[in-house]
Amino acid sequence: MGITKGDRENYLNLYITLLNKGAIEDIISENVEQLKWEYFYKAKKIDIYGQTNSGKSVFIENQINFAHDDDRHLKSIGKIMEKAHHNSIVIWGATGFSEEILDKVAKMVREVKVKMIEFIAVEVNSNVLPILDRLDNMHILHIMDNLKQLNAVGTYNDIFDKYVSSCKIIGDEREYKFERITERERNNAYIINELRSRVKYPNIFREKRTIDINKIRYGFGRTGIDIELVYNNRNNESYVSCQFTNQTEDLYQRIAKRKNIFENKLGIQVERDDLNLRLVTFVKRFEHKFEKIDQLVELMDKYIYYLSNYTFYYGTFIQEQMWEKHKDGLLEN
């Protein structure tokens, strides 16, 4: 589904990933390489993942409330400790921690005997909450430009507690593998980088399980709607589409009826595919691959710009409020 209203934790994680790597470096007293948002590590989705310059893996789990004894995040922390390799750091951020839940984490760490795991509980600064509330009430297309508002306050107050597993010194377990990178992966990596540099849509910063895929797809506001970019499929087609399902067919029909307005906004033909419940625009004229990629990225940007009012807000109690904030994205007569 992706980011939508009520995802304040995601806004905090996105901010740390893109704009505040220093907050993590202050906690662990090491330089950190590029952070990744919602990174898949051994099939487990991590809020934020990174590596230090010395080679340690860093796993970050954040919540913007108090961590109680039965907190759902505790299970996630346990899974991370289970999957993390030797010499890893696990950081859990919350506005506070109960004694009972920290006792449970300490027990988890003590039970780790075959690898070195450093666990750090950090207190999320409650002053970030009003700013996250403001972001949560903005139109989805205004989030990226306003993440920097969080620079006004510190992300974390201080380290709340810290535990280190006790294990015998073991050798370096790093694995060295030769991985063949496919041409499709190279193209998709380039396209994703272009999207992130040019499109102001938070969901494109989510990491994919794999980029060896035919469709670069992102959730687009609600369950049953995706925005898709295809560089080249088995029919040698290149396109951007907004894909609906039976669950969201009513919204598809509403937008499809405004196809002519949408086309005028885009300045290019849009095809209405009622059988597959999608609006699609094909890229057919280009001189080289980079021109094709440029057209696809520009198309996805425009699809997001003009359809987000509907896919995110149509039929919700904040529809009028959000449409007022993004009048240029309306497809109304």
C-alpha positions in Angstrom: 0.0 0.0 0.0 2.8 2.4 0.8 2.9 5.7 2.7 -0.4 7.3 3.3 -2.1 9.2 6.1 -1.2 7.7 9.5 2.4 6.7 8.6 4.3 9.0 10.9 6.8 6.3 11.7 7.5 5.9 8.0 8.1 9.7 7.8 10.6 9.5 10.6 12.4 6.5 9.1 12.5 8.2 5.7 13.9 11.4 7.2 16.7 9.5 9.0 17.5 7.5 5.9 17.8 10.5 3.5 18.7 13.4 5.7 20.0 12.4 9.1 22.5 9.6 8.9 24.4 11.5 11.6 21.8 10.6 14.2 22.8 6.9 13.8 26.5 7.8 13.7 26.2 9.7 17.0 24.6 6.6 18.7 27.2 4.1 17.6 30.3 6.4 17.4 31.1 5.2 13.9 30.7 6.4 10.4 27.9 4.8 8.5 27.7 4.2 4.8 24.4 4.9 2.9 21.3 3.9 4.8 18.4 2.1 3.1 14.7 2.4 4.0 12.7 -0.8 4.3 15.5 -3.0 3.3 15.0 -6.8 2.9 17.6 -8.7 4.8 17.2 -12.5 4.7 13.5 -12.1 3.8 13.0 -9.8 6.8 11.9 -6.2 6.1 14.1 -3.8 8.2 12.9 -0.2 9.0 16.4 1.1 8.2 19.5 -0.8 7.3 23.1 0.3 6.9 26.7 -0.7 7.3 29.6 1.1 9.1 32.8 1.8 7.5 34.4 -1.0 9.6 31.9 -3.5 8.1 29.4 -3.9 10.9 25.7 -4.2 9.9 23.3 -1.7 11.5 19.6 -2.6 11.9 17.3 0.2 13.1 13.7 -0.3 14.3 11.8 2.9 15.3 8.4 3.5 16.9 6.9 6.8 18.0 5.3 5.6 21.2 6.2 4.0 24.5 7.5 0.4 24.2 5.4 -1.7 26.6 5.8 -5.3 27.6 3.6 -6.7 24.8 4.8 -4.4 22.1 4.7 -5.9 18.6 8.2 -4.4 17.9 9.7 -6.8 20.4 9.0 -9.7 18.1 10.7 -7.8 15.2 13.8 -7.1 17.4 14.0 -10.8 18.1 13.8 -11.7 14.4 16.5 -9.2 13.6 18.8 -10.7 16.3 18.2 -14.2 14.9 19.0 -13.2 11.3 21.8 -10.7 11.9 25.3 -11.9 11.3 28.3 -11.7 13.7 29.4 -8.2 14.7 26.0 -6.5 14.1 24.4 -3.5 15.9 20.6 -3.5 16.6 19.1 -0.1 17.5 15.5 0.2 18.8 14.1 3.7 19.0 11.0 4.5 21.1 9.7 7.4 23.2 10.3 5.3 26.2 10.7 1.7 27.4 9.1 -0.3 30.2 11.4 -2.2 32.5 9.7 -5.4 31.6 10.3 -5.1 27.9 14.0 -4.3 28.4 14.3 -7.3 30.6 13.0 -9.4 27.7 15.5 -7.8 25.3 18.4 -8.4 27.8 17.4 -12.1 28.0 17.4 -12.3 24.2 20.8 -10.8 24.0 22.2 -13.2 26.7 20.9 -16.2 24.8 23.0 -15.2 21.7 26.2 -17.3 22.1 27.5 -17.8 18.6 27.9 -14.2 17.4 28.5 -10.7 18.7 25.3 -8.6 18.8 25.3 -5.1 20.3 21.8 -3.9 21.2 21.1 -0.2 21.9 17.8 1.2 23.1 17.5 4.9 22.3 14.9 7.4 23.3 13.1 9.1 20.4 12.8 12.9 21.1 9.1 13.6 21.7 9.6 17.0 20.0 9.5 15.2 16.6 5.9 14.3 17.1 4.2 17.6 16.3 6.4 17.9 13.2 5.4 14.4 12.2 1.8 15.3 12.7 2.2 18.3 10.4 3.8 16.0 7.7 0.9 13.6 8.2 -1.6 16.3 7.3 0.2 17.3 4.1 -0.6 16.2 0.6 1.6 13.2 -0.3 3.4 15.2 -3.0 4.5 17.8 -0.4 6.2 15.4 2.0 9.6 15.2 0.3 10.1 19.0 0.3 9.1 19.2 4.0 11.0 16.4 5.6 13.7 18.9 6.4 11.4 20.4 9.0 12.6 17.6 11.3 16.1 19.2 11.2 14.7 21.7 13.8 14.8 19.2 16.6 17.1 16.3 17.5 15.8 12.9 16.5 17.0 11.0 19.6 17.5 12.3 23.1 20.1 9.7 24.3 20.9 6.1 24.7 18.4 4.5 27.1 20.1 1.2 27.6 22.7 -1.1 26.0 23.5 -4.8 26.0 26.2 -6.8 24.3 26.0 -10.6 23.7 28.8 -12.6 25.3 30.3 -15.0 22.9 33.8 -16.4 22.2 35.8 -14.6 19.7 35.2 -16.1 16.3 36.6 -15.5 12.9 35.4 -13.1 10.3 32.2 -14.6 8.8 31.9 -12.4 5.9 31.1 -14.2 2.7 32.5 -13.4 -0.6 30.3 -14.3 -3.5 30.4 -13.7 -7.2 27.0 -12.5 -8.3 26.2 -12.0 -11.9 24.3 -8.8 -12.5 21.8 -9.0 -15.3 21.2 -6.3 -17.8 17.7 -6.0 -16.5 19.1 -5.3 -13.0 21.5 -2.7 -14.3 18.7 -0.9 -16.2 16.3 -1.1 -13.2 19.0 0.2 -10.8 19.6 3.2 -13.1 15.8 3.9 -13.5 15.2 3.7 -9.7 18.1 6.1 -9.2 16.6 8.5 -11.7 13.2 8.3 -10.1 14.6 9.1 -6.7 16.5 12.1 -8.0 13.5 13.5 -9.9 10.2 12.4 -8.5 8.8 13.8 -5.2 7.0 10.6 -4.1 8.2 9.0 -0.8 7.4 5.4 -1.8 10.1 5.2 -4.4 12.7 5.3 -1.7 11.5 1.9 -0.4 13.9 -0.9 -1.1 12.8 -3.8 -3.3 13.4 -7.4 -2.4 15.1 -7.7 -5.8 15.4 -5.4 -8.8 15.7 -8.3 -11.2 12.0 -7.7 -12.1 9.9 -6.9 -15.2 7.9 -4.2 -13.5 9.1 -1.4 -11.2 6.0 -1.2 -9.0 5.0 1.0 -6.1 1.9 1.2 -3.9 -0.2 4.2 -4.9 -2.4 5.3 -2.0 -4.6 2.3 -1.1 -4.7 -1.4 -1.4 -5.5 -2.5 -5.0 -3.8 0.4 -6.8 -0.2 0.4 -8.0 1.9 2.7 -10.2 4.1 0.7 -12.6 7.0 1.4 -14.9 8.1 -1.2 -17.5 11.4 -0.7 -19.3 10.9 -3.6 -21.7 8.6 -6.6 -21.5 8.5 -9.8 -23.6 6.4 -7.9 -26.2 9.1 -5.2 -26.4 6.7 -2.7 -24.9 7.8 0.2 -22.6 5.2 2.0 -20.6 4.0 3.6 -17.4 0.6 2.5 -16.0 -1.8 2.9 -13.1 -3.0 -0.5 -12.3 -6.3 -1.1 -10.4 -8.1 -4.3 -9.2 -11.7 -5.4 -8.8 -11.5 -4.0 -5.3 -10.8 -0.5 -6.7 -12.7 -0.7 -10.0 -15.1 2.1 -9.0 -12.2 4.5 -8.7 -10.8 3.2 -12.0 -14.0 4.0 -13.8 -14.2 7.5 -12.3 -10.7 8.3 -13.5 -11.1 6.6 -16.8 -14.1 8.8 -17.6 -11.7 11.7 -17.3 -9.1 10.2 -19.7 -9.3 13.1 -22.1 -8.6 15.6 -19.4 -5.7 13.4 -18.1 -4.3 13.2 -21.7 -4.4 17.0 -22.1 -2.5 17.3 -18.8 0.1 14.8 -19.9 0.4 16.0 -23.4 0.5 12.4 -24.6 -2.0 9.6 -25.4 -3.4 7.5 -22.5 -5.0 4.2 -23.3 -7.9 2.9 -21.3 -7.6 -0.8 -20.7 -10.9 -1.9 -19.2 -10.1 -5.6 -19.4 -7.0 -5.2 -17.2 -8.3 -2.2 -15.2 -5.4 0.1 -16.0 -4.6 3.4 -17.6 -1.4 3.1 -19.6 0.9 5.2 -21.7 3.4 3.6 -24.0 6.8 5.1 -25.0 7.5 4.2 -28.6 9.8 6.9 -30.1 13.3 7.2 -28.8 16.8 7.1 -30.2 18.6 5.3 -27.4 18.0 3.6 -24.1 18.7 6.7 -22.0 16.1 8.8 -23.9 13.6 6.0 -23.3 14.4 5.9 -19.6 14.1 9.7 -19.5 10.6 9.6 -21.0 9.5 6.8 -18.7 10.7 8.6 -15.6 9.0 11.8 -16.7 5.8 9.9 -17.4 5.8 8.3 -14.0 6.3 11.7 -12.4 3.3 13.1 -14.3 1.1 10.0 -13.5 1.9 10.5 -9.8 1.3 14.2 -10.0 -2.1 14.1 -11.6 -3.5 10.9 -10.2 -2.5 11.1 -6.5 -5.5 13.2 -5.6 -7.7 10.3 -6.5 -5.7 7.3 -5.6 -4.8 8.6 -2.1 -7.8 10.8 -1.2 -10.9 10.2 -3.3 -13.8 9.2 -1.1 -12.0 9.8 2.2 -12.9 12.4 4.9 -9.9 14.5 4.0 -10.6 14.6 0.2 -11.6 18.2 -0.1 -8.8 19.3 2.2 -6.2 17.5 0.2 -7.6 18.5 -3.2 -7.5 22.1 -2.1 -3.8 21.7 -1.4 -3.1 20.3 -4.9 -5.6 21.9 -7.3 -3.4 21.5 -10.3 -3.7 17.7 -9.9 -7.5 17.7 -10.4 -9.1 16.1 -13.4 -12.5 17.8 -12.9 -14.2 19.9 -15.6 
